[in-house]
Amino acid sequence: MLAARQLAADLLVGRIEVGRHLEFVMAKNLANLRFAIKSSSGHVSSIWRLWVTRQGDVYLATRAIAHIEKYSFHKSGICRSAFTNEHGTPITMTDRAMFKWMRLPTPPPSEGKAARVAWLAFPTDYLSRESESHVDGVTWLAAAPAGGATYIDLAFTAESEESIRKAFGQRRERTLRMYSKLPDDEAVFVNYYHADWENKDLSVPGSGKVADIVFSAIDPHNTGRPIRIRLGPAPSDGDAVVLRELGGYPVPNTPNPALQGTPESGRP
């Protein structure tokens, strides 16, 4: 009986310590945002995570692989697409970074401008059937109508939140989703909007060893597109990282020229 009581006490202390740890992790960031796209039919994108540290650095990753790789946008202006410390440096690389670039400087205040560092596109016709029944803390953004895409901007600015909301409200094109002040005179914000999209399907050949994977707006066998992929070229200095996320499914090794494409085609 005493042993059982001690075990219960240990578990209670453990829960308290875990709770404190989670509070500490959340408290060390200036902002945390989990977001994903969902259509009226219930089809979804991957869940993405964005967090802003108290040092003023911004990180972006898909939730499923945030422990493996992430994008980082540092207050120094250096941006990286890199493997995490937890994952380590692959044996074929000398650096965890897959590519680095410099972002544009943040425009001075009162100019009504921002420096975009990431531009994400989620075409509605390539969303996937939801596989997780419930995930806490996700901000679900409504998908664009069929044939369109939901676009998300991540940008640095010296403008106030009020001025950005006012500008977006006047134009009625974009919706501000997050605004976070940084330790200096800058801020970072996330907005989204709907616009046109040209569907360009993509196939990844399995070379006869594994199934081909097709990323298509057409899902004739109702697979639900269980495979998600994000594509985009390495940015040059002054550019934003431009990514599109597609849903796909495996098929037998049957080449179909109509489904051939390249990751760089159809960029937003």
BELWO-V826532 format. One record per pair of residues at least 4 apart in sequence whose C-alpha atoms are under 8 Angstrom apart, sorted by sequence separation. I is the first residue (numbers start at 1). J is the second residue. D is the distance in Angstrom with one decimal. If there is no record, write none. Layout:
BEGIN
i=I j=J d=D
i=I j=J d=D
END
This chain:
BEGIN
i=1 j=5 d=6.2
i=2 j=6 d=6.1
i=3 j=7 d=6.1
i=4 j=8 d=6.2
i=5 j=9 d=6.2
i=6 j=10 d=6.1
i=7 j=11 d=6.1
i=8 j=12 d=6.2
i=9 j=13 d=6.2
i=10 j=14 d=6.0
i=11 j=15 d=6.1
i=12 j=16 d=6.3
i=13 j=17 d=6.1
i=14 j=18 d=6.0
i=15 j=19 d=6.0
i=16 j=20 d=6.1
i=17 j=21 d=6.1
i=18 j=22 d=6.2
i=19 j=23 d=6.2
i=20 j=24 d=6.1
i=21 j=25 d=6.2
i=22 j=26 d=6.2
i=23 j=27 d=5.9
i=24 j=28 d=6.1
i=25 j=29 d=7.2
i=38 j=42 d=5.9
i=39 j=43 d=5.3
i=52 j=56 d=6.4
i=53 j=57 d=5.4
i=61 j=65 d=7.2
i=62 j=66 d=5.7
i=65 j=69 d=6.3
i=66 j=70 d=6.0
i=73 j=77 d=6.9
i=74 j=78 d=5.5
i=83 j=87 d=6.2
i=84 j=88 d=6.1
i=85 j=89 d=7.9
i=89 j=93 d=6.4
i=90 j=94 d=7.8
i=107 j=111 d=7.2
i=109 j=113 d=8.0
i=122 j=126 d=7.7
i=123 j=127 d=7.0
i=144 j=148 d=5.5
i=145 j=149 d=7.6
i=159 j=163 d=6.5
i=160 j=164 d=6.5
i=161 j=165 d=6.1
i=162 j=166 d=6.1
i=163 j=167 d=6.2
i=164 j=168 d=6.1
i=165 j=169 d=5.9
i=166 j=170 d=6.2
i=167 j=171 d=6.4
i=168 j=172 d=5.7
i=169 j=173 d=7.9
i=181 j=185 d=7.7
i=182 j=186 d=5.5
i=206 j=210 d=4.7
i=219 j=223 d=6.6
i=235 j=239 d=5.6
i=256 j=260 d=7.0
i=261 j=265 d=6.8
i=38 j=43 d=5.6
i=39 j=44 d=6.4
i=52 j=57 d=5.8
i=53 j=58 d=6.5
i=61 j=66 d=5.2
i=73 j=78 d=6.3
i=74 j=79 d=6.0
i=83 j=88 d=6.5
i=89 j=94 d=6.9
i=122 j=127 d=7.6
i=144 j=149 d=5.3
i=159 j=164 d=6.9
i=168 j=173 d=6.6
i=169 j=174 d=7.9
i=181 j=186 d=6.3
i=182 j=187 d=5.1
i=206 j=211 d=5.1
i=207 j=212 d=7.7
i=219 j=224 d=7.3
i=235 j=240 d=6.4
i=26 j=32 d=7.7
i=38 j=44 d=4.4
i=52 j=58 d=4.5
i=73 j=79 d=4.5
i=83 j=89 d=6.9
i=89 j=95 d=6.0
i=90 j=96 d=7.2
i=107 j=113 d=6.1
i=143 j=149 d=7.1
i=144 j=150 d=5.5
i=168 j=174 d=5.7
i=181 j=187 d=4.2
i=182 j=188 d=7.2
i=205 j=211 d=7.4
i=206 j=212 d=4.5
i=219 j=225 d=7.4
i=235 j=241 d=5.5
i=37 j=44 d=5.4
i=38 j=45 d=6.7
i=51 j=58 d=5.9
i=52 j=59 d=6.5
i=72 j=79 d=5.5
i=73 j=80 d=6.7
i=89 j=96 d=4.7
i=107 j=114 d=6.1
i=143 j=150 d=5.8
i=168 j=175 d=6.6
i=180 j=187 d=5.5
i=181 j=188 d=6.5
i=205 j=212 d=4.5
i=206 j=213 d=7.4
i=234 j=241 d=7.0
i=235 j=242 d=7.6
i=36 j=44 d=7.0
i=37 j=45 d=5.2
i=50 j=58 d=7.3
i=51 j=59 d=5.4
i=61 j=69 d=7.1
i=62 j=70 d=7.7
i=71 j=79 d=7.4
i=72 j=80 d=5.2
i=88 j=96 d=6.7
i=106 j=114 d=6.3
i=107 j=115 d=6.8
i=168 j=176 d=7.5
i=179 j=187 d=7.0
i=180 j=188 d=5.4
i=204 j=212 d=5.7
i=205 j=213 d=6.5
i=233 j=241 d=7.6
i=36 j=45 d=5.7
i=37 j=46 d=7.7
i=50 j=59 d=5.6
i=51 j=60 d=6.8
i=61 j=70 d=4.7
i=71 j=80 d=5.6
i=72 j=81 d=6.5
i=106 j=115 d=5.4
i=179 j=188 d=5.9
i=180 j=189 d=6.3
i=203 j=212 d=7.0
i=204 j=213 d=5.1
i=232 j=241 d=7.4
i=233 j=242 d=7.1
i=36 j=46 d=6.1
i=37 j=47 d=7.9
i=50 j=60 d=4.6
i=60 j=70 d=5.8
i=61 j=71 d=6.2
i=71 j=81 d=4.5
i=72 j=82 d=7.9
i=105 j=115 d=6.8
i=179 j=189 d=4.3
i=203 j=213 d=5.7
i=204 j=214 d=6.4
i=215 j=225 d=7.9
i=232 j=242 d=5.6
i=233 j=243 d=7.8
i=36 j=47 d=4.8
i=49 j=60 d=5.8
i=50 j=61 d=6.7
i=59 j=70 d=6.8
i=60 j=71 d=5.1
i=70 j=81 d=6.0
i=71 j=82 d=6.5
i=104 j=115 d=5.9
i=165 j=176 d=6.7
i=178 j=189 d=5.3
i=179 j=190 d=6.6
i=203 j=214 d=4.4
i=232 j=243 d=4.6
i=35 j=47 d=5.7
i=36 j=48 d=6.2
i=48 j=60 d=7.3
i=49 j=61 d=5.4
i=59 j=71 d=5.6
i=60 j=72 d=6.4
i=69 j=81 d=7.4
i=70 j=82 d=5.8
i=84 j=96 d=7.2
i=103 j=115 d=7.7
i=104 j=116 d=7.8
i=164 j=176 d=7.9
i=177 j=189 d=7.5
i=178 j=190 d=5.0
i=202 j=214 d=6.0
i=203 j=215 d=6.0
i=231 j=243 d=5.4
i=232 j=244 d=6.6
i=34 j=47 d=6.7
i=35 j=48 d=5.3
i=48 j=61 d=5.8
i=49 j=62 d=5.9
i=59 j=72 d=4.5
i=69 j=82 d=5.6
i=70 j=83 d=6.5
i=83 j=96 d=5.1
i=104 j=117 d=7.9
i=176 j=189 d=7.4
i=177 j=190 d=5.4
i=178 j=191 d=7.0
i=201 j=214 d=7.6
i=202 j=215 d=5.1
i=230 j=243 d=6.3
i=231 j=244 d=5.4
i=34 j=48 d=5.6
i=35 j=49 d=6.5
i=48 j=62 d=4.2
i=49 j=63 d=5.7
i=58 j=72 d=5.7
i=59 j=73 d=6.3
i=69 j=83 d=4.1
i=70 j=84 d=6.8
i=82 j=96 d=5.3
i=83 j=97 d=6.3
i=103 j=117 d=6.4
i=176 j=190 d=6.1
i=177 j=191 d=5.2
i=201 j=215 d=5.6
i=202 j=216 d=6.6
i=230 j=244 d=5.5
i=231 j=245 d=6.5
i=34 j=49 d=4.5
i=47 j=62 d=5.9
i=48 j=63 d=5.1
i=57 j=72 d=7.2
i=58 j=73 d=5.1
i=68 j=83 d=5.6
i=69 j=84 d=5.2
i=82 j=97 d=3.9
i=83 j=98 d=7.5
i=176 j=191 d=4.3
i=177 j=192 d=7.2
i=201 j=216 d=4.7
i=230 j=245 d=4.2
i=33 j=49 d=5.8
i=34 j=50 d=6.4
i=46 j=62 d=6.7
i=47 j=63 d=5.5
i=57 j=73 d=6.0
i=58 j=74 d=6.3
i=68 j=84 d=5.4
i=81 j=97 d=5.7
i=82 j=98 d=5.3
i=175 j=191 d=5.3
i=176 j=192 d=6.8
i=200 j=216 d=7.7
i=201 j=217 d=6.8
i=229 j=245 d=5.6
i=230 j=246 d=6.4
i=32 j=49 d=7.5
i=33 j=50 d=5.1
i=46 j=63 d=7.5
i=47 j=64 d=7.6
i=49 j=66 d=7.8
i=57 j=74 d=4.5
i=67 j=84 d=6.4
i=80 j=97 d=6.3
i=81 j=98 d=5.6
i=82 j=99 d=7.1
i=174 j=191 d=6.3
i=175 j=192 d=5.5
i=228 j=245 d=6.9
i=229 j=246 d=5.4
i=32 j=50 d=5.8
i=33 j=51 d=6.3
i=46 j=64 d=8.0
i=56 j=74 d=7.1
i=57 j=75 d=5.6
i=68 j=86 d=7.0
i=69 j=87 d=7.8
i=80 j=98 d=7.5
i=81 j=99 d=5.5
i=161 j=179 d=6.5
i=174 j=192 d=5.6
i=175 j=193 d=6.5
i=199 j=217 d=7.0
i=228 j=246 d=5.7
i=229 j=247 d=6.5
i=32 j=51 d=4.5
i=56 j=75 d=5.8
i=67 j=86 d=6.6
i=68 j=87 d=5.3
i=80 j=99 d=5.9
i=81 j=100 d=6.5
i=124 j=143 d=6.2
i=174 j=193 d=4.8
i=228 j=247 d=4.5
i=229 j=248 d=7.9
i=31 j=51 d=5.5
i=32 j=52 d=6.6
i=55 j=75 d=8.0
i=67 j=87 d=6.9
i=80 j=100 d=4.5
i=124 j=144 d=6.1
i=173 j=193 d=6.4
i=227 j=247 d=5.5
i=228 j=248 d=6.3
i=30 j=51 d=7.6
i=31 j=52 d=5.1
i=79 j=100 d=5.6
i=80 j=101 d=6.6
i=123 j=144 d=7.7
i=124 j=145 d=6.9
i=125 j=146 d=6.0
i=226 j=247 d=6.7
i=227 j=248 d=5.0
i=29 j=51 d=6.8
i=30 j=52 d=5.4
i=31 j=53 d=7.3
i=78 j=100 d=7.1
i=79 j=101 d=5.3
i=124 j=146 d=5.7
i=125 j=147 d=6.2
i=225 j=247 d=5.1
i=226 j=248 d=6.3
i=227 j=249 d=5.8
i=29 j=52 d=5.6
i=30 j=53 d=5.5
i=78 j=101 d=6.0
i=79 j=102 d=5.8
i=124 j=147 d=6.5
i=125 j=148 d=7.7
i=225 j=248 d=4.4
i=226 j=249 d=6.1
i=244 j=267 d=6.6
i=29 j=53 d=4.4
i=30 j=54 d=5.5
i=78 j=102 d=4.8
i=79 j=103 d=6.6
i=123 j=147 d=7.3
i=124 j=148 d=6.0
i=225 j=249 d=5.0
i=243 j=267 d=7.2
i=244 j=268 d=7.0
i=28 j=53 d=6.7
i=29 j=54 d=5.5
i=77 j=102 d=5.5
i=78 j=103 d=6.5
i=123 j=148 d=5.9
i=124 j=149 d=5.4
i=224 j=249 d=7.8
i=242 j=267 d=7.2
i=243 j=268 d=7.5
i=28 j=54 d=6.4
i=77 j=103 d=5.4
i=123 j=149 d=3.9
i=124 j=150 d=7.3
i=223 j=249 d=6.7
i=242 j=268 d=7.1
i=77 j=104 d=7.4
i=122 j=149 d=5.3
i=123 j=150 d=6.3
i=158 j=185 d=6.3
i=159 j=186 d=7.7
i=77 j=105 d=7.1
i=121 j=149 d=6.3
i=122 j=150 d=5.1
i=158 j=186 d=4.7
i=159 j=187 d=7.6
i=121 j=150 d=5.8
i=122 j=151 d=6.4
i=157 j=186 d=5.7
i=158 j=187 d=6.1
i=121 j=151 d=4.6
i=156 j=186 d=6.8
i=157 j=187 d=5.4
i=233 j=263 d=7.9
i=120 j=151 d=5.5
i=121 j=152 d=6.6
i=156 j=187 d=5.7
i=157 j=188 d=6.2
i=215 j=246 d=6.4
i=216 j=247 d=7.4
i=232 j=263 d=6.4
i=233 j=264 d=6.4
i=119 j=151 d=7.0
i=120 j=152 d=5.0
i=156 j=188 d=4.5
i=157 j=189 d=7.7
i=215 j=247 d=5.7
i=216 j=248 d=6.3
i=231 j=263 d=5.6
i=232 j=264 d=6.1
i=119 j=152 d=5.7
i=120 j=153 d=6.6
i=155 j=188 d=5.7
i=156 j=189 d=6.6
i=215 j=248 d=4.0
i=231 j=264 d=7.3
i=118 j=152 d=7.9
i=119 j=153 d=4.8
i=154 j=188 d=7.2
i=155 j=189 d=5.6
i=214 j=248 d=5.3
i=215 j=249 d=6.6
i=118 j=153 d=5.8
i=119 j=154 d=6.6
i=154 j=189 d=5.9
i=155 j=190 d=6.7
i=213 j=248 d=6.5
i=214 j=249 d=5.5
i=232 j=267 d=7.2
i=117 j=153 d=7.8
i=118 j=154 d=5.1
i=154 j=190 d=4.8
i=213 j=249 d=5.5
i=214 j=250 d=6.3
i=116 j=153 d=6.8
i=117 j=154 d=5.8
i=118 j=155 d=7.0
i=153 j=190 d=5.6
i=154 j=191 d=6.9
i=213 j=250 d=4.3
i=214 j=251 d=7.0
i=116 j=154 d=5.8
i=117 j=155 d=5.4
i=152 j=190 d=7.0
i=153 j=191 d=5.4
i=212 j=250 d=5.6
i=213 j=251 d=6.0
i=116 j=155 d=4.0
i=117 j=156 d=7.5
i=152 j=191 d=5.8
i=153 j=192 d=6.2
i=211 j=250 d=5.7
i=212 j=251 d=5.3
i=115 j=155 d=5.3
i=116 j=156 d=6.4
i=152 j=192 d=4.4
i=211 j=251 d=5.6
i=212 j=252 d=6.1
i=114 j=155 d=6.1
i=115 j=156 d=5.1
i=151 j=192 d=5.5
i=152 j=193 d=6.7
i=211 j=252 d=5.3
i=212 j=253 d=5.5
i=114 j=156 d=5.6
i=115 j=157 d=6.4
i=150 j=192 d=6.9
i=151 j=193 d=5.4
i=211 j=253 d=5.7
i=212 j=254 d=7.8
i=114 j=157 d=4.5
i=150 j=193 d=5.8
i=151 j=194 d=6.1
i=210 j=253 d=7.9
i=216 j=259 d=7.8
i=73 j=117 d=7.6
i=113 j=157 d=6.8
i=114 j=158 d=7.4
i=150 j=194 d=4.7
i=151 j=195 d=7.4
i=114 j=159 d=8.0
i=149 j=194 d=5.8
i=150 j=195 d=6.7
i=208 j=253 d=6.2
i=214 j=259 d=7.4
i=113 j=159 d=7.5
i=148 j=194 d=7.0
i=149 j=195 d=5.7
i=207 j=253 d=7.5
i=112 j=159 d=6.6
i=148 j=195 d=5.8
i=149 j=196 d=6.1
i=206 j=253 d=6.8
i=109 j=157 d=7.8
i=110 j=158 d=7.8
i=111 j=159 d=8.0
i=148 j=196 d=4.5
i=149 j=197 d=5.6
i=205 j=253 d=7.3
i=109 j=158 d=4.8
i=110 j=159 d=6.5
i=147 j=196 d=6.9
i=148 j=197 d=4.7
i=106 j=156 d=6.0
i=107 j=157 d=6.6
i=108 j=158 d=6.2
i=109 j=159 d=5.5
i=144 j=194 d=5.4
i=147 j=197 d=6.2
i=148 j=198 d=7.8
i=205 j=255 d=7.8
i=106 j=157 d=5.7
i=107 j=158 d=6.7
i=143 j=194 d=7.7
i=144 j=195 d=7.4
i=147 j=198 d=7.4
i=106 j=158 d=6.8
i=112 j=164 d=7.9
i=147 j=199 d=7.3
i=203 j=259 d=5.6
i=204 j=260 d=8.0
i=202 j=259 d=5.4
i=203 j=260 d=5.4
i=201 j=259 d=5.5
i=202 j=260 d=5.4
i=203 j=261 d=6.5
i=201 j=260 d=7.1
i=202 j=261 d=4.8
i=201 j=261 d=6.6
i=202 j=262 d=6.8
i=200 j=261 d=7.4
i=202 j=263 d=7.7
i=200 j=265 d=7.5
i=200 j=266 d=6.2
i=199 j=266 d=7.5
i=198 j=266 d=6.9
i=197 j=268 d=7.8
i=123 j=197 d=6.7
i=125 j=199 d=8.0
i=123 j=199 d=8.0
i=45 j=122 d=7.2
i=106 j=186 d=7.6
i=45 j=127 d=5.5
i=44 j=127 d=5.2
i=45 j=128 d=6.4
i=43 j=127 d=5.4
i=44 j=128 d=5.2
i=37 j=122 d=7.5
i=39 j=124 d=7.1
i=43 j=128 d=5.0
i=44 j=129 d=6.3
i=43 j=129 d=4.6
i=44 j=130 d=5.8
i=42 j=129 d=6.8
i=43 j=130 d=5.7
i=39 j=127 d=7.9
i=42 j=130 d=6.7
i=38 j=127 d=8.0
i=126 j=215 d=7.4
i=126 j=216 d=6.6
i=47 j=138 d=7.7
i=126 j=217 d=5.4
i=125 j=217 d=5.0
i=125 j=218 d=7.9
i=129 j=224 d=4.6
i=131 j=226 d=7.9
i=128 j=224 d=5.3
i=129 j=225 d=6.6
i=128 j=225 d=4.9
i=129 j=226 d=7.0
i=127 j=225 d=7.3
i=128 j=226 d=6.1
i=126 j=225 d=7.6
i=128 j=227 d=7.9
i=128 j=228 d=7.8
i=36 j=138 d=7.0
i=38 j=140 d=6.3
i=40 j=142 d=7.6
i=34 j=137 d=6.6
i=35 j=138 d=5.3
i=36 j=139 d=6.5
i=37 j=140 d=5.7
i=38 j=141 d=6.1
i=39 j=142 d=6.0
i=40 j=143 d=7.5
i=34 j=138 d=4.9
i=35 j=139 d=4.5
i=36 j=140 d=5.2
i=37 j=141 d=4.8
i=38 j=142 d=5.4
i=39 j=143 d=4.7
i=33 j=138 d=7.7
i=34 j=139 d=5.9
i=35 j=140 d=5.8
i=36 j=141 d=6.1
i=37 j=142 d=5.9
i=38 j=143 d=5.4
i=39 j=144 d=7.4
i=33 j=139 d=7.5
i=35 j=141 d=7.2
i=37 j=143 d=5.6
i=37 j=150 d=7.7
i=127 j=246 d=6.7
i=128 j=247 d=5.7
i=126 j=246 d=5.2
i=127 j=247 d=5.6
i=128 j=248 d=7.9
i=119 j=240 d=6.6
i=123 j=244 d=7.9
i=126 j=247 d=5.0
i=117 j=239 d=6.9
i=118 j=240 d=4.8
i=119 j=241 d=6.2
i=120 j=242 d=6.0
i=121 j=243 d=6.3
i=122 j=244 d=6.1
i=123 j=245 d=7.4
i=126 j=248 d=7.4
i=116 j=239 d=8.0
i=117 j=240 d=4.1
i=118 j=241 d=4.7
i=119 j=242 d=4.9
i=120 j=243 d=4.9
i=121 j=244 d=4.6
i=122 j=245 d=5.5
i=123 j=246 d=7.2
i=116 j=240 d=5.9
i=117 j=241 d=6.2
i=118 j=242 d=6.0
i=119 j=243 d=6.4
i=120 j=244 d=5.7
i=121 j=245 d=6.4
i=122 j=246 d=7.1
i=118 j=243 d=7.9
i=120 j=245 d=7.7
i=56 j=182 d=5.2
i=55 j=182 d=7.8
i=56 j=183 d=6.0
i=52 j=180 d=7.9
i=54 j=182 d=7.5
i=55 j=183 d=6.8
i=56 j=184 d=8.0
i=54 j=183 d=7.1
i=104 j=237 d=7.6
i=101 j=235 d=6.6
i=102 j=236 d=7.7
i=103 j=237 d=6.1
i=104 j=238 d=4.7
i=99 j=234 d=6.6
i=101 j=236 d=6.0
i=102 j=237 d=4.7
i=103 j=238 d=4.8
i=104 j=239 d=7.2
i=101 j=237 d=5.0
i=102 j=238 d=5.9
i=103 j=239 d=6.3
i=101 j=238 d=7.6
i=102 j=239 d=7.9
i=103 j=240 d=7.1
i=33 j=178 d=7.9
i=121 j=268 d=6.2
i=120 j=268 d=7.6
i=31 j=180 d=6.5
i=119 j=268 d=7.9
i=30 j=180 d=7.1
i=30 j=181 d=8.0
i=30 j=182 d=7.8
i=46 j=228 d=7.0
i=45 j=228 d=7.8
i=45 j=245 d=7.6
i=45 j=247 d=7.9
END
